[in-house]
C-alpha cells in the first residue's frame, strides 16, 4: 500500500507495510487504528498487473486493513472517548474522491498530473510582478518516460504577456537564489570524501532571451516575474 502526499514545498511517496514500523518492533494492540495514516493527496495499491489509485481533495485517514482493499475514513464516531463524545458527523465537510485503474507502472502519470490540478488549481495573475513556482513531480526512476530532465518555455506559459525580467529566488521567495547560495553553509561529513558524495543534478541558469527553465526530477524552482505593460 502506498500513499502519495504533497507538503508545502515537496512531493513525496511513502510505502506502508501493515503491522510494521521500521524503527522499532511493533506490538500490535490496535490492528485497525494502528494501521491508519493521514492521506493528504492520494493512496494506491497494486498487484502484478494493475494499480488502483484514489485521490482526495482534502486530508483524510486511509489504510488497507486487508489485502487487496483500500479504505478511507469519511468521518469518525464513538460514544466512548477519553475526552468525551467524538462525532465528526456534526461538522462533516463532504470532499471529492477520484478513482482510477491503470496498468502496472502507468498510474504515476495520472496521480502526479491530475493530483496537481486538485491540489494547486491555476489562478489568474494580477498586474505587476508575479510569484511563479515550478516543481518536477517525478522521482528518479519512478516513470520510464517522465523521470527525466524537463524544460518549461515561459513564453508559452505566458503567451499574452511580455516578460520584462525574471529573478530566481529561494523556495520561500524571501531572497534571491544567488544570495542564498553565497551564504549557504557547506558541511563536511567526517569520514567521507568528495568522490563518495553523489552530485545532485539541477537545472541551470535561465537564458533571458530564450526564457526556458530546466527542471531535474523532484526539483522545485521559484521565480519573481515582472511583465511589461
C-alpha positions as semicolon CSV with decimal commas, in nm:
position;residue;x (nm);y (nm);z (nm)
1;X;0,000;0,000;0,000
2;X;0,135;0,341;-0,090
3;X;0,029;0,694;-0,005
4;X;0,120;0,997;-0,215
5;X;0,130;1,327;-0,035
6;X;0,232;1,684;-0,108
7;X;0,362;1,919;0,156
8;X;0,416;2,292;0,126
9;X;0,723;2,264;-0,096
10;X;0,774;1,898;-0,173
11;X;0,615;1,592;-0,315
12;X;0,681;1,253;-0,165
13;X;0,577;0,890;-0,187
14;X;0,564;0,668;0,121
15;X;0,526;0,291;0,120
16;X;0,344;0,132;0,413
17;X;0,359;-0,222;0,548
18;X;0,073;-0,342;0,765
19;X;0,156;-0,406;1,134
20;X;0,512;-0,286;1,089
21;X;0,734;0,004;1,198
22;X;1,083;0,032;1,054
23;X;1,223;0,199;1,369
24;X;1,106;-0,048;1,632
25;X;0,943;-0,387;1,689
26;X;0,572;-0,314;1,686
27;X;0,342;-0,486;1,933
28;X;0,003;-0,488;1,763
29;X;-0,266;-0,382;2,009
30;X;-0,479;-0,175;1,769
31;X;-0,485;-0,361;1,435
32;X;-0,717;-0,103;1,274
33;X;-0,622;0,230;1,433
34;X;-0,255;0,134;1,430
35;X;-0,261;0,096;1,053
36;X;-0,437;0,421;0,964
37;X;-0,234;0,702;0,811
38;X;-0,303;1,062;0,703
39;X;-0,376;1,077;0,329
40;X;-0,308;1,429;0,201
41;X;-0,322;1,371;-0,172
42;X;-0,386;1,009;-0,256
43;X;-0,336;0,640;-0,193
44;X;-0,292;0,340;-0,420
45;X;-0,239;-0,034;-0,421
46;X;-0,104;-0,260;-0,692
47;X;-0,073;-0,625;-0,787
48;X;0,131;-0,790;-1,060
49;X;-0,060;-0,620;-1,342
50;X;-0,276;-0,332;-1,217
51;X;-0,270;-0,019;-1,000
52;X;-0,581;0,115;-0,821
53;X;-0,546;0,483;-0,725
54;X;-0,768;0,715;-0,521
55;X;-0,700;1,090;-0,498
56;X;-0,862;1,321;-0,241
57;X;-0,916;1,697;-0,229
58;X;-0,868;1,722;0,149
59;X;-0,678;1,528;0,414
60;X;-0,844;1,207;0,534
61;X;-0,744;0,888;0,713
62;X;-0,668;0,586;0,499
63;X;-0,547;0,229;0,519
64;X;-0,554;-0,120;0,376
65;X;-0,667;-0,346;0,659
66;X;-0,700;-0,648;0,431
67;X;-0,501;-0,746;0,122
68;X;-0,648;-0,608;-0,199
69;X;-0,862;-0,347;-0,020
70;X;-0,838;0,028;0,034
71;X;-1,046;0,226;0,279
72;X;-1,077;0,597;0,355
73;X;-1,230;0,741;0,670
74;X;-1,522;0,969;0,580
75;X;-1,597;1,052;0,943
76;X;-1,535;0,919;1,294
77;X;-1,790;0,850;1,563
78;X;-1,754;0,686;1,903
79;X;-1,953;0,705;2,225
80;X;-1,652;0,607;2,439
81;X;-1,365;0,855;2,419
82;X;-1,118;0,985;2,678
83;X;-1,228;1,346;2,626
84;X;-1,597;1,275;2,576
85;X;-1,810;1,216;2,269
86;X;-1,630;1,209;1,934
87;X;-1,865;1,273;1,644
88;X;-1,717;1,413;1,323
89;X;-2,057;1,396;1,154
90;X;-2,162;1,708;1,346
91;X;-1,906;1,912;1,149
92;X;-1,879;1,700;0,837
93;X;-1,750;1,852;0,513
94;X;-1,803;1,630;0,211
95;X;-1,495;1,602;-0,007
96;X;-1,439;1,466;-0,355
97;X;-1,272;1,136;-0,438
98;X;-1,118;1,046;-0,772
99;X;-1,075;0,679;-0,866
100;X;-0,869;0,532;-1,148
101;X;-0,737;0,192;-1,256
102;X;-0,417;0,176;-1,464
103;X;-0,181;-0,093;-1,593
104;X;0,111;-0,158;-1,360
105;X;0,365;0,125;-1,380
106;X;0,129;0,371;-1,554
107;X;-0,060;0,512;-1,256
108;X;0,201;0,770;-1,155
109;X;0,126;0,982;-1,463
110;X;-0,233;1,031;-1,352
111;X;-0,161;1,065;-0,979
112;X;0,107;1,327;-1,030
113;X;-0,054;1,530;-1,308
114;X;-0,420;1,518;-1,207
115;X;-0,322;1,543;-0,842
116;X;-0,168;1,882;-0,915
117;X;-0,491;2,003;-1,073
118;X;-0,669;1,912;-0,750
119;X;-0,404;2,044;-0,512
120;X;-0,290;2,355;-0,700
121;X;-0,555;2,486;-0,941
122;X;-0,443;2,756;-1,184
123;X;-0,513;3,110;-1,060
124;X;-0,529;3,426;-1,273
125;X;-0,234;3,665;-1,231
126;X;-0,272;4,022;-1,116
127;X;-0,096;4,317;-1,280
128;X;0,269;4,373;-1,194
129;X;0,512;4,114;-1,058
130;X;0,411;3,753;-1,013
131;X;0,540;3,473;-0,793
132;X;0,590;3,166;-1,010
133;X;0,691;2,823;-0,881
134;X;0,767;2,511;-1,086
135;X;0,803;2,159;-0,944
136;X;0,912;1,840;-1,119
137;X;0,659;1,583;-0,998
138;X;0,853;1,264;-1,063
139;X;1,133;1,094;-0,870
140;X;1,431;0,938;-1,045
141;X;1,324;0,600;-1,182
142;X;0,956;0,647;-1,092
143;X;0,833;0,662;-1,452
144;X;1,015;0,533;-1,759
145;X;0,923;0,837;-1,970
146;X;0,875;1,126;-1,726
147;X;1,152;1,078;-1,468
148;X;1,398;1,284;-1,674
149;X;1,522;1,641;-1,701
150;X;1,243;1,852;-1,845
151;X;1,205;2,205;-1,984
152;X;0,936;2,470;-1,947
153;X;0,914;2,750;-2,204
154;X;0,790;3,057;-2,019
155;X;0,693;3,229;-2,344
156;X;0,437;2,952;-2,396
157;X;0,321;2,963;-2,035
158;X;0,250;3,338;-2,068
159;X;0,167;3,374;-2,442
160;X;-0,020;3,702;-2,400
161;X;0,234;3,873;-2,175
162;X;0,584;4,006;-2,233
163;X;0,832;3,908;-1,964
164;X;1,048;4,207;-1,874
165;X;1,258;4,048;-1,600
166;X;1,279;3,713;-1,422
167;X;1,465;3,658;-1,095
168;X;1,514;3,318;-0,933
169;X;1,469;3,314;-0,559
170;X;1,477;3,070;-0,269
171;X;1,176;2,838;-0,242
172;X;1,006;3,075;0,001
173;X;1,083;3,373;-0,228
174;X;1,233;3,583;0,052
175;X;1,579;3,619;-0,106
176;X;1,745;3,583;-0,444
177;X;1,894;3,243;-0,521
178;X;2,241;3,386;-0,589
179;X;2,244;3,549;-0,247
180;X;2,113;3,233;-0,080
181;X;2,383;3,015;-0,239
182;X;2,654;3,264;-0,145
183;X;2,558;3,233;0,223
184;X;2,493;2,857;0,217
185;X;2,695;2,652;0,464
186;X;2,899;2,366;0,325
187;X;2,902;2,063;0,555
188;X;3,185;1,812;0,558
189;X;3,085;1,472;0,695
190;X;3,359;1,302;0,892
191;X;3,496;1,000;0,713
192;X;3,351;1,091;0,372
193;X;3,524;1,220;0,061
194;X;3,414;1,431;-0,234
195;X;3,430;1,121;-0,454
196;X;3,175;0,945;-0,231
197;X;2,928;1,233;-0,231
198;X;2,669;1,196;-0,509
199;X;2,640;1,501;-0,731
200;X;2,286;1,635;-0,740
201;X;2,169;1,734;-1,089
202;X;1,990;2,070;-1,103
203;X;1,855;2,293;-1,376
204;X;2,091;2,571;-1,479
205;X;2,052;2,950;-1,510
206;X;1,780;3,091;-1,737
207;X;1,876;3,248;-2,069
208;X;1,697;3,589;-2,064
209;X;1,632;3,561;-2,438
210;X;1,505;3,203;-2,461
211;X;1,332;3,206;-2,117
212;X;1,345;2,828;-2,075
213;X;1,350;2,671;-1,725
214;X;1,511;2,329;-1,683
215;X;1,398;2,101;-1,400
216;X;1,555;1,776;-1,284
217;X;1,344;1,505;-1,113
218;X;1,191;1,631;-0,787
219;X;1,344;1,977;-0,831
220;X;1,146;2,286;-0,727
221;X;1,232;2,636;-0,853
222;X;1,074;2,969;-0,761
223;X;1,083;3,293;-0,960
224;X;0,966;3,652;-0,941
225;X;0,847;3,758;-1,287
226;X;0,797;4,118;-1,391
227;X;0,586;4,185;-1,701
228;X;0,590;4,476;-1,943
229;X;0,259;4,653;-1,997
